[in-house]
Amino acid sequence: MSVYCARHFSTEDIQTIQALIANSPGLKRTALSRTICQVLNWTKPNGELKDMSCRVALLRMQADGLIDLPPSRSPPPRRHPRFLPAPATDAQAALQAPVHALPALRLQPVSAGAGSRLWNEHIARYHYLGYTPLAGSQMRYNVFAGEQLLALISFGASAWKLAQRERFIGWDPAQRERNLQLIVNNARFLILPWIQSKGLASKILSMAARQLPTDWLARYSLRPVLLETFVETPRHRGTCYKAANWIHVGQTVGRGKKSTVHQQIIPIKDIWLYPLRKDFRSILSR
């Protein structure tokens, strides 16, 4: 039994994949991954094929010597898009009113097209980590007070392994593989630099915790039960997460999501968690 992308592949599964490759030598990798998902019934909760996960799994199987994929017909991977400063993201007049004095806040999901590019450009220009594409399941929001844009926030797939999180939940590796999709990571959070509103950040986090589960359910047919995020220390102290009742459970070891080394290669980060349900432990440990 082999595990790739949180799915167990039996010897028969690997043999099935080998036969599909051998019997369809002209099949492109994209079509191959979709065919494999259909044959092995590898789908998301909403019924869509998990073909992106399948493509990653196939590459890892090939690296482990289990299969030989047909040559890739795709062009070399594109570089991350560059976002040159544009007037649409220029700094605005300073706003210093406390959050209770602002018009009602609203979180607006970001749609594809011009709105998506504008969100990316704000992050690229003003977030200290810059812009990197979110892979897999994700939700991005613009935060408005009336018609004024105040902040941007995004959520995506959770970390695959996290010792302090696993200890807090109390689940075993099999339960983690089965239920990890019920944890969502707060990947980016940006209050625009000209916005200085006391209490705004924690207010946004509280609103997101209420709205995200319903939006995630509508998009992916899953309702998350736990949020996680990482706060780089000592650059930030996580004050807004503490004010929004997130729980500090420890620190990362600084190796990154996909590292194979055992020493620190990236900054240490504090780990913060936010349960979306009181019974999150029992759900994640099923």
Disulfide bonds with the S-S distance in Angstrom:
none
